[in-house]
């Protein structure tokens, strides 16, 4: 426990001193703002015609009448996408920076176990991802309020909060394979490429009816539009958890047994 506490303090300090933390916070708030703008334009179609591509996007992304119900569905879909990308990026940075900044040898020289280093990094990533999720939903609800959306209800919000929490949790669990690829490759390029490939594959998995069985597509099942036939299956949870645990075991094994140069 002492080893994890020491390494956790060190990893937290690194993140706090980095500009990446503030850039990711600004990015998630910006995406939330754009989604608020989309719903606002849906309420005012006369403005959407003057804004080019943004107006076209607002007309394309619509689930019924503009209001809190459609906005919350849009937010769930937004987190399913931006969460995988954003959480994958910060995982790549937390693990890959040790190689790119040549601090790995100094880190391994500390009198702590290598497994403790991995666990501490993953805890920091989880807290960071949770913070980004809160910023995303908080900013979005604020923008929705400013846009004057109608149809708010406590039942609707609690249902949205459940979906939102599950999507965020699933996205966090899928950070462990990214951590392995960042450690295995010793940098940012491969893990970021894996994030992009998994996102593309998740989009195409629906065409084959495999959405419920592809880990990176499972979170999206919590925000499907009403009436969609594809639903999450009990085996989906097993697949996602197995993927996460495999990534965790692989990352710890790599840090413990690989020849770190």
C-alpha positions in Angstrom: 0.0 0.0 0.0 2.9 2.4 0.8 4.4 1.8 -2.6 1.2 2.7 -4.4 0.7 5.8 -2.2 4.2 7.0 -3.1 3.9 6.3 -6.8 0.3 7.7 -6.8 1.6 11.0 -5.4 4.4 11.2 -8.0 2.0 10.4 -10.9 -0.6 13.0 -9.6 2.2 15.6 -9.4 3.2 14.9 -13.0 -0.4 15.4 -14.3 -1.0 18.6 -12.2 2.2 20.2 -13.6 1.3 19.3 -17.2 -0.6 21.4 -19.7 -2.2 18.3 -21.1 -4.6 18.2 -18.1 -5.9 21.7 -18.9 -6.0 21.0 -22.7 -8.1 17.9 -22.2 -10.5 19.7 -19.8 -10.9 22.5 -22.4 -11.5 19.9 -25.2 -14.3 18.1 -23.3 -15.9 21.4 -22.4 -15.7 22.5 -26.0 -17.3 19.3 -27.3 -20.1 19.8 -24.7 -20.6 23.4 -26.0 -20.8 22.2 -29.6 -23.5 19.7 -28.7 -25.4 22.4 -26.9 -25.1 24.5 -30.0 -26.4 21.7 -32.2 -29.6 21.4 -30.1 -30.0 25.2 -29.9 -29.9 25.3 -33.7 -32.5 22.6 -33.9 -34.7 24.9 -31.9 -34.0 27.7 -34.3 -33.8 26.3 -37.8 -33.7 29.8 -39.3 -30.2 30.2 -37.8 -28.9 26.8 -38.9 -29.2 27.8 -42.6 -26.7 30.6 -42.0 -24.0 28.4 -40.3 -23.1 26.1 -43.1 -21.7 22.7 -41.9 -22.7 23.2 -38.3 -26.3 23.9 -39.4 -26.3 20.8 -41.6 -25.0 18.7 -38.7 -27.7 20.0 -36.4 -30.3 18.9 -38.9 -28.8 15.5 -39.3 -28.4 14.7 -35.6 -31.9 14.9 -34.2 -33.9 12.4 -32.2 -37.5 13.7 -32.2 -38.4 17.1 -31.0 -35.5 19.3 -29.7 -35.5 19.2 -25.9 -33.8 17.6 -22.9 -34.7 14.1 -24.0 -33.0 14.4 -27.4 -30.2 16.4 -25.9 -29.4 13.8 -23.2 -29.4 11.1 -25.9 -27.0 13.2 -27.9 -24.7 13.6 -24.9 -24.7 9.9 -24.3 -23.6 9.3 -27.8 -21.1 12.1 -27.6 -19.4 10.6 -24.5 -19.3 7.1 -26.1 -17.2 8.6 -28.9 -15.2 11.3 -27.2 -14.7 9.2 -24.1 -12.9 6.4 -26.0 -10.8 8.9 -27.8 -10.0 11.2 -24.9 -9.5 8.5 -22.3 -7.3 6.6 -24.8 -5.2 9.7 -25.4 -4.6 10.4 -21.8 -3.6 6.7 -21.2 -1.2 6.9 -24.1 0.3 10.1 -22.6 0.6 8.8 -19.0 2.4 5.6 -20.1 4.1 6.8 -23.3 5.7 10.0 -21.8 8.1 7.9 -19.7 9.7 6.7 -22.9 9.5 9.9 -25.0 10.8 12.1 -22.1 13.5 9.5 -21.2 12.3 9.3 -17.5 11.7 5.6 -17.5 15.0 4.6 -16.0 14.6 7.1 -13.2 11.2 5.8 -12.5 12.3 2.2 -12.4 15.1 3.1 -10.0 12.6 4.1 -7.3 12.4 1.5 -4.4 8.8 0.5 -5.4 7.5 -2.5 -7.3 6.8 -2.1 -11.0 3.2 -3.3 -10.5 2.7 -0.4 -8.1 3.8 2.0 -10.8 1.2 0.6 -13.2 -1.6 0.6 -10.7 -0.8 4.2 -9.7 -0.8 5.3 -13.3 -4.2 3.6 -13.9 -5.7 5.2 -10.8 -4.6 8.6 -12.0 -6.1 7.9 -15.4 -9.4 6.8 -13.9 -9.6 9.9 -11.7 -8.6 12.1 -14.7 -11.3 10.4 -16.9 -13.9 10.8 -14.2 -13.1 14.5 -14.0 -13.3 14.9 -17.7 -16.7 13.2 -17.7 -18.0 15.5 -15.0 -16.8 18.5 -16.9 -18.4 17.2 -20.0 -21.8 16.6 -18.5 -21.7 19.7 -16.3 -20.8 22.0 -19.2 -23.5 20.3 -21.4 -26.2 20.7 -18.8 -25.3 24.3 -18.4 -25.4 25.0 -22.1 -28.7 23.1 -22.4 -30.1 25.3 -19.6 -28.8 28.5 -21.4 -30.4 27.2 -24.6 -33.8 27.1 -22.9 -34.5 23.4 -23.6 -37.8 22.1 -22.5 -39.0 18.7 -21.1 -36.8 18.4 -18.1 -37.8 15.8 -15.4 -36.0 14.1 -12.6 -36.9 10.6 -14.0 -35.4 11.6 -17.3 -32.2 12.9 -15.7 -31.7 9.8 -13.5 -32.1 7.6 -16.5 -29.6 9.7 -18.4 -27.2 9.7 -15.5 -27.2 5.9 -15.3 -26.5 5.6 -19.0 -23.8 8.3 -18.8 -22.1 6.6 -15.8 -22.0 3.2 -17.5 -20.6 4.7 -20.7 -17.9 6.5 -18.8 -17.1 3.4 -16.8 -16.9 1.2 -19.9 -14.6 3.7 -21.6 -12.3 3.7 -18.6 -12.1 -0.1 -18.5 -10.9 -0.1 -22.1 -7.9 2.1 -21.1 -5.9 -0.9 -20.0 -5.2 -2.4 -23.5 -4.1 1.1 -24.6 -1.7 1.2 -21.6 -0.2 -2.1 -22.8 0.3 -0.9 -26.3 1.9 2.3 -25.0 4.3 0.3 -22.9 5.0 -2.3 -25.5 5.8 0.3 -28.2 7.5 2.7 -25.9 5.7 5.8 -27.1 2.5 7.5 -28.3 2.1 6.5 -32.0 1.0 2.9 -31.7 -1.6 3.4 -28.9 -3.1 6.4 -30.5 -3.3 4.4 -33.8 -5.0 1.6 -31.8 -7.6 4.0 -30.5 -8.4 5.2 -34.0 -8.6 1.7 -35.4 -10.9 0.5 -32.6 -13.1 3.5 -33.1 -13.4 2.7 -36.9 -14.0 -1.0 -36.2 -16.7 -0.2 -33.6 -18.6 1.8 -36.3 -18.4 -1.0 -38.8 -19.2 -3.7 -36.3 -22.9 -2.7 -36.4 -23.0 -3.6 -40.1 -22.1 -7.1 -39.3 -24.3 -7.4 -36.2 -21.4 -7.7 -33.9 -21.8 -4.5 -31.9 -22.7 -6.4 -28.7 -19.5 -8.5 -29.0 -16.9 -5.9 -29.9 -15.6 -4.3 -26.6 -15.1 -0.8 -28.0 -18.7 -0.8 -29.4 -20.4 -2.0 -26.3 -20.6 1.3 -24.6 -22.5 2.7 -27.5 -25.3 0.3 -26.9 -26.2 2.3 -23.8 -27.1 5.3 -26.0 -28.8 3.8 -29.0 -31.8 5.6 -30.4 -35.2 4.3 -29.3 -36.5 1.4 -31.4 -33.1 0.1 -32.3 -33.0 -3.7 -32.3 -29.4 -4.2 -31.3 -29.2 -4.3 -27.5 -26.5 -5.2 -25.0 -26.2 -8.9 -24.1 -25.1 -10.5 -20.8 -22.0 -11.8 -22.6 -21.1 -8.2 -23.6 -20.2 -7.4 -20.0 -18.0 -10.6 -19.8 -16.2 -9.6 -23.0 -15.6 -6.1 -21.9 -14.3 -7.1 -18.5 -12.1 -9.8 -19.9 -10.6 -7.3 -22.4 -9.9 -4.9 -19.5 -8.4 -7.5 -17.2 -6.2 -8.9 -20.1 -4.9 -5.4 -20.8 -4.2 -4.9 -17.1 -2.4 -8.2 -16.8 -0.4 -7.6 -20.0 0.7 -4.2 -18.9 1.8 -5.4 -15.5 3.6 -8.3 -17.0 5.4 -6.1 -19.5 6.6 -3.7 -16.8 7.8 -6.5 -14.6 9.4 -8.9 -17.1 10.3 -6.9 -20.3 13.8 -5.6 -20.7 13.1 -1.9 -20.2 15.8 0.1 -22.0 
